[in-house]
Amino acid sequence: MTDEKFHFSASIKKKLAITGIVGVVLLVIGLIALVMGGGHEEASHGVEAVGHAADEAGHGGDHHHGGGSWMTRVYANLWINNVYFTGIAIIGVFFVAVQYVAQAGWSAPIKRIPLAFGNWLPIAGILMLVIWLVASHDLFHWTHEDLYVEGGPHYDEIIAGKQAYLNTPFYLARMVIYFAVWFLFFRWIRKEMLAEDLDGNTKHWKKLVGISAGFIVFFAVSSSMSAWDWILSIDTHWFSTMIGWYVFASWFVTGLATITLIIVYLKEAGYLSMVNSNHLHDLGKFVFAFSIFWTYIWLSQYLLIYYANIPEESVYFMERLTSSQYAPVFYVILIMNFFFPFLSLMTRDAKRHVMFLKIVCPVVIVGHWLDFYLMVTPGTVKEAGGFGFLEIGMALVFASIFLYVVLSNLAKVPLVAKNHPMLEESMHHHI
């Protein structure tokens, strides 16, 4: 049982390669359609209301945004996917850390799966830096220097007031710190977990509890700050006290769904013999509970802004609700991320049944990708936004590469932490 090792077979590699190739083909088709269509592939005329709503809230000065440029849409999709998969990667490490701090026994045989997600972090960090250096002027209005020239034609008092925090050197420094510290904690946790396999000394487990506690403290701060940097600062005039929690909630439930789905497929492939329906029940409960948590945060943010009805806040939802381009996505997200998982996983049997988990988890994963799409696209691409081959293709390319990195690293180490002090407890886990 404890000597299991995942075999990254040629057939799995072939499926990932096919997925990646299909993604590239769709991406190319989408790009051709965008270029030939003048950058408005599948863009709806109703989305012009977005511009009017923005002007009414004092956004008329957004003269720098290249909303009509097809390149801006490409950059926006790169940003969406990288922020999204960065979240899944860091949530994998966070999940492992939480298990150690909680001294949880049930999760002992599955920790290696979320841990493998952390291998994506250095790739994500490099991509984030490159995308920002190439596309920051197109995606982030605050990066234009003339906004800060007092008395100048484009001076923006609100953005200038945020310059102490929103400036390029400090922004890049924060980005480097996030990824560097996240990756160092991941490597530290991984090192101790593998060392435990060799000598079985409980000192490694005790040390992991302390390391994990330190990581959680840093993650609590950095996850909120990264949400301010990578999501909130796109809509520079807008502000929300809930955005840090909101992005975390979306990341967390997506990470849980990804962990659950991979475990289910590994179980069906004959791996993880120690994992039974009780473990799946716990994972199902996590997906169920944090889908409700995400909805609670979503509703809290929405109601606060709706009730106050301040133009600087309400424009964010006006951009997404008064446009025929974005409004359908707005409502589809609520169905995919709350109503569907809530109703599907409500019963005890559903959480323990592989079939239900294999249906609900992909819906949640796609639904929260759309959530990030809606967070980023209206503020960057504006009236030139759309959803088509470009979006689907790029998401498939990122997903196939992400899974290749995760699964190839998962195959390098034992699948189960054989000397985990709570492994026996997990074997008798029953709920």
C-alpha positions in Angstrom: 0.0 0.0 0.0 2.7 2.5 1.0 5.1 1.6 -1.8 2.8 2.9 -4.6 4.3 5.0 -7.2 2.5 6.8 -10.0 3.5 5.8 -13.5 3.2 8.8 -15.9 2.4 6.5 -18.9 2.7 7.2 -22.6 -1.1 7.2 -23.0 -1.5 10.0 -20.4 1.2 12.0 -22.1 -0.5 11.4 -25.4 -3.8 12.7 -24.1 -2.2 15.8 -22.6 -0.4 16.4 -25.9 -3.6 16.1 -27.9 -5.3 18.5 -25.5 -2.5 20.9 -25.9 -2.5 20.6 -29.7 -6.2 21.1 -29.9 -5.7 24.2 -27.7 -3.1 25.6 -30.0 -5.3 25.0 -33.1 -8.2 26.7 -31.4 -6.0 29.5 -30.3 -4.7 30.1 -33.8 -8.2 30.0 -35.3 -9.3 32.5 -32.7 -6.3 34.8 -33.4 -7.0 34.7 -37.2 -10.7 35.5 -36.6 -9.7 38.4 -34.3 -7.2 39.9 -36.7 -9.5 39.5 -39.8 -12.4 40.8 -37.8 -10.7 43.9 -36.6 -10.4 42.7 -33.1 -14.1 42.2 -32.4 -14.6 38.5 -32.8 -17.9 37.6 -31.2 -18.1 40.9 -29.5 -21.6 42.1 -28.8 -23.0 45.5 -29.7 -24.7 45.6 -26.3 -21.3 45.8 -24.6 -21.1 49.5 -25.6 -23.1 50.0 -22.4 -19.9 49.1 -20.5 -18.3 52.3 -21.8 -21.2 54.5 -20.9 -21.4 53.0 -17.4 -17.6 53.6 -17.0 -18.0 57.2 -18.2 -20.8 57.9 -15.7 -18.5 56.7 -12.8 -15.7 59.0 -13.8 -13.7 56.5 -15.9 -13.8 58.7 -19.0 -10.1 59.3 -18.6 -9.2 55.7 -19.5 -7.7 56.9 -22.7 -4.8 54.5 -22.6 -6.7 51.3 -22.6 -6.5 49.6 -26.0 -9.9 48.0 -25.7 -10.2 47.5 -29.5 -6.8 45.9 -29.9 -6.8 42.1 -30.5 -3.4 42.0 -28.7 -5.0 43.4 -25.6 -7.5 40.5 -25.6 -4.6 38.0 -26.0 -2.7 39.7 -23.1 -5.9 39.6 -21.0 -6.3 35.8 -21.6 -2.6 35.2 -20.7 -3.2 37.1 -17.5 -6.4 35.3 -16.7 -4.9 31.9 -17.2 -1.7 32.6 -15.3 -3.4 34.1 -12.3 -5.9 31.2 -12.3 -3.4 28.4 -12.5 -1.1 30.2 -10.1 -4.0 30.0 -7.6 -4.4 26.3 -8.1 -0.7 25.7 -7.6 -0.4 27.7 -4.4 -3.7 26.2 -3.0 -2.1 22.8 -3.4 0.6 23.8 -1.0 -1.8 25.6 1.3 -4.0 22.5 1.5 -1.0 20.4 2.6 0.0 23.0 5.2 -3.5 23.1 6.6 -3.5 19.4 7.1 -0.3 19.6 9.1 -1.3 22.5 11.2 -4.7 20.8 11.9 -2.8 17.6 12.6 -5.3 15.9 10.4 -5.0 12.1 10.0 -7.6 11.4 7.3 -5.5 13.1 4.6 -2.2 11.2 5.2 -2.4 9.1 2.0 -3.4 12.0 -0.4 -1.0 14.8 0.5 1.4 14.1 -2.3 -1.2 15.0 -4.9 -1.8 18.6 -3.9 1.9 18.9 -3.0 2.8 18.3 -6.6 0.8 21.4 -7.6 3.6 23.5 -6.1 6.0 22.5 -9.0 4.1 24.9 -11.2 5.0 28.0 -9.1 8.4 28.8 -10.6 6.9 28.5 -14.1 4.0 30.7 -13.1 6.3 33.3 -11.5 8.4 33.6 -14.7 5.3 33.8 -16.8 3.7 36.4 -14.6 6.8 38.6 -14.7 7.1 38.3 -18.5 3.5 39.0 -19.2 3.5 42.0 -17.0 6.6 43.4 -18.6 5.2 43.0 -22.0 1.5 43.8 -21.4 1.3 46.0 -18.3 0.4 49.2 -20.3 -2.4 47.4 -22.0 -3.8 45.7 -19.0 -3.1 48.2 -16.1 -4.2 51.7 -16.6 -2.2 53.0 -13.6 1.1 52.1 -15.3 1.0 55.2 -17.6 3.2 58.0 -16.2 1.2 61.0 -17.5 -1.6 60.1 -15.0 0.7 61.3 -12.2 1.7 64.7 -13.8 -0.2 67.2 -11.8 -1.7 69.8 -14.0 -1.2 67.6 -17.1 -4.0 66.8 -19.5 -4.3 63.2 -18.3 -3.7 63.8 -14.6 -5.9 61.5 -12.4 -6.1 62.5 -8.8 -7.5 59.2 -7.6 -4.8 57.1 -9.3 -2.1 59.6 -8.2 -3.2 59.2 -4.7 -2.4 55.5 -4.9 1.1 55.9 -6.3 2.8 55.0 -3.0 1.5 51.5 -3.5 0.8 51.3 -7.2 4.2 52.0 -8.8 6.3 49.7 -11.0 9.3 49.0 -8.7 7.2 48.2 -5.6 4.7 46.2 -7.7 7.5 44.0 -9.2 9.2 43.6 -5.9 6.0 42.3 -4.3 5.5 39.9 -7.2 9.0 38.5 -6.8 8.5 38.2 -3.1 5.2 36.4 -3.4 6.6 33.7 -5.7 10.0 33.4 -4.1 8.6 32.8 -0.6 5.8 30.6 -1.8 8.3 28.4 -3.7 10.8 28.3 -0.8 8.1 27.1 1.6 7.0 24.5 -1.0 10.5 23.2 -1.4 11.0 23.2 2.4 7.7 21.2 3.0 8.6 18.8 0.2 12.1 18.2 1.5 10.8 17.3 5.0 8.1 15.1 3.6 10.5 13.1 1.5 13.0 12.9 4.4 10.3 11.4 6.5 10.0 8.6 3.9 13.6 7.7 4.5 14.1 7.6 8.2 10.5 7.6 9.6 11.5 10.0 12.4 8.6 11.9 13.8 10.8 15.0 14.1 10.0 15.6 10.4 6.3 15.6 11.1 6.7 18.0 14.0 8.9 20.3 11.9 6.4 20.2 9.1 3.7 21.5 11.5 5.9 24.5 12.3 6.8 25.2 8.7 3.2 24.9 7.6 2.1 27.4 10.3 4.7 29.9 9.0 3.5 29.4 5.5 -0.1 29.9 6.4 0.7 33.2 8.1 2.6 34.4 5.0 -0.1 33.1 2.7 -2.8 34.9 4.6 -1.2 38.2 3.8 0.3 37.5 0.4 -2.9 36.0 -1.1 -4.8 39.1 -0.3 -2.1 41.4 -1.5 -1.6 39.5 -4.7 -5.4 39.8 -5.3 -5.1 43.6 -4.9 -2.2 43.6 -7.3 -3.3 41.2 -10.0 -7.0 41.7 -10.0 -8.1 44.8 -8.1 -5.6 47.1 -9.7 -7.0 46.4 -13.2 -10.1 48.5 -12.3 -8.0 51.2 -10.7 -10.8 53.5 -9.6 -12.8 50.7 -8.1 -12.3 49.4 -4.6 -13.6 46.5 -2.6 -12.8 45.4 0.9 -13.8 41.9 0.0 -11.6 41.2 -3.0 -8.8 39.4 -1.1 -11.3 37.0 0.4 -13.1 36.7 -2.9 -10.1 35.7 -5.0 -8.9 33.3 -2.2 -12.4 31.7 -2.1 -12.4 31.2 -5.9 -8.8 29.8 -5.9 -9.5 27.6 -2.9 -12.6 25.8 -4.2 -11.0 25.4 -7.6 -7.9 23.9 -6.0 -10.1 21.5 -3.9 -12.0 20.4 -7.0 -8.7 19.8 -8.9 -7.3 17.8 -6.0 -10.5 15.7 -5.8 -10.7 15.1 -9.5 -7.1 13.9 -9.8 -7.5 11.6 -6.7 -10.7 10.1 -8.3 -8.9 9.4 -11.5 -5.9 7.9 -9.8 -8.2 5.8 -7.7 -10.0 4.5 -10.8 -6.6 3.8 -12.4 -5.7 1.4 -9.5 -3.6 3.8 -7.4 -4.3 5.1 -3.8 -5.5 1.7 -2.5 -5.7 3.3 1.0 -8.2 5.9 -0.2 -11.8 4.8 0.3 -15.3 6.3 0.1 -14.8 8.0 3.4 -11.8 10.0 2.1 -13.8 10.9 -1.0 -16.7 12.0 1.2 -14.4 14.4 3.0 -13.1 15.8 -0.3 -16.7 16.1 -1.5 -17.6 18.0 1.7 -14.8 20.4 1.1 -16.0 21.2 -2.5 -19.6 21.5 -1.3 -18.7 23.7 1.7 -16.4 26.0 0.0 -18.7 26.5 -3.0 -21.1 27.9 -0.4 -18.3 29.9 1.1 -17.5 31.4 -2.3 -21.1 32.3 -2.7 -21.2 33.9 0.7 -18.3 36.1 -0.1 -19.7 36.9 -3.6 -23.1 37.9 -2.1 -21.5 39.9 0.7 -19.5 41.9 -1.8 -22.4 42.4 -4.1 -24.9 43.4 -1.4 -22.5 45.9 0.2 -22.0 47.6 -3.1 -25.6 47.4 -4.1 -26.9 48.8 -0.8 -24.4 51.7 -0.7 -25.0 52.5 -4.4 -21.8 54.6 -4.7 -20.9 55.2 -8.3 -17.2 54.4 -7.8 -18.2 50.9 -6.5 -21.3 50.1 -8.5 -19.7 50.7 -11.9 -17.9 47.3 -11.4 -21.2 45.5 -11.5 -22.7 47.8 -14.1 -19.9 46.9 -16.5 -20.8 43.2 -16.0 -24.6 43.5 -15.9 -25.6 46.1 -18.4 -23.7 44.4 -21.2 -25.1 41.7 -23.3 -21.6 40.4 -23.7 -20.8 39.9 -20.0 -24.2 39.5 -18.4 -24.8 35.9 -19.5 -21.4 35.0 -18.0 -22.3 36.7 -14.8 -25.4 34.5 -14.3 -23.8 31.3 -15.7 -21.1 31.7 -13.0 -23.7 31.6 -10.2 -25.2 28.5 -11.7 -21.9 26.6 -12.2 -20.3 27.7 -8.9 -23.1 27.6 -6.5 -26.4 26.1 -7.6 -25.0 23.1 -9.4 -22.4 21.9 -6.8 -24.8 22.8 -3.9 -27.7 20.7 -5.3 -25.5 17.9 -6.7 -23.5 17.3 -3.6 -26.2 18.0 -1.0 -26.7 14.3 -0.1 -24.2 12.1 1.8 -24.2 9.5 -1.0 -23.4 12.0 -3.7 -20.2 13.1 -1.9 -19.1 9.5 -1.7 -19.9 8.6 -5.3 -17.2 8.8 -7.9 -19.7 9.6 -10.7 -21.0 12.7 -9.0 -17.5 13.9 -8.2 -16.4 13.4 -11.8 -19.3 15.6 -13.0 -19.3 18.3 -10.3 -15.5 19.0 -10.1 -15.0 19.8 -13.8 -18.0 22.1 -13.7 -16.6 23.9 -10.6 -13.1 24.2 -12.3 -14.6 25.7 -15.5 -17.0 27.9 -13.5 -14.2 29.5 -11.6 -12.1 30.0 -14.7 -15.1 32.0 -15.9 -15.1 33.8 -12.6 -11.5 35.0 -13.3 -12.5 35.8 -16.9 -15.2 38.1 -15.6 -12.9 39.7 -13.1 -10.3 40.6 -15.7 -11.8 41.0 -19.1 -14.3 43.9 -18.7 -11.6 46.1 -17.1 -9.0 45.4 -19.8 -10.6 44.6 -23.1 -13.8 46.5 -22.4 -16.2 46.7 -25.4 -13.9 44.5 -27.5 -14.4 41.6 -25.2 -15.6 38.2 -26.3 -15.6 34.5 -25.6 -14.6 32.2 -28.3 -11.8 29.9 -29.7 -9.1 32.2 -28.4 -10.3 31.8 -24.8 -11.0 28.1 -25.0 -7.7 27.4 -26.8 -5.5 29.3 -24.4 -7.2 27.7 -21.4 -6.6 24.2 -22.9 -2.9 25.0 -23.5 -2.4 26.2 -20.0 -4.3 23.2 -18.5 -2.3 20.6 -20.5 1.0 22.1 -19.6 0.0 22.5 -15.9 -1.1 18.9 -15.7 2.0 17.7 -17.4 4.2 19.5 -14.8 2.1 18.2 -11.9 1.9 14.6 -13.1 5.5 14.3 -14.2 6.6 15.5 -10.7 4.1 13.3 -9.0 5.7 10.3 -10.7 9.2 11.2 -9.3 8.3 10.5 -5.6 6.3 7.8 -3.7 2.6 8.4 -4.1 1.9 7.9 -0.3 3.9 9.3 2.6 4.7 5.8 4.0 6.1 6.9 7.4 3.5 9.5 8.1 2.7 9.1 11.9 -1.1 9.2 11.2 -1.2 6.8 8.3 -2.8 4.1 10.5 -5.5 6.5 11.6 -6.3 7.3 8.0 -6.6 3.6 7.2 -9.4 3.3 9.7 -11.0 6.6 8.7 -14.8 6.3 8.8 -17.5 9.0 8.7 
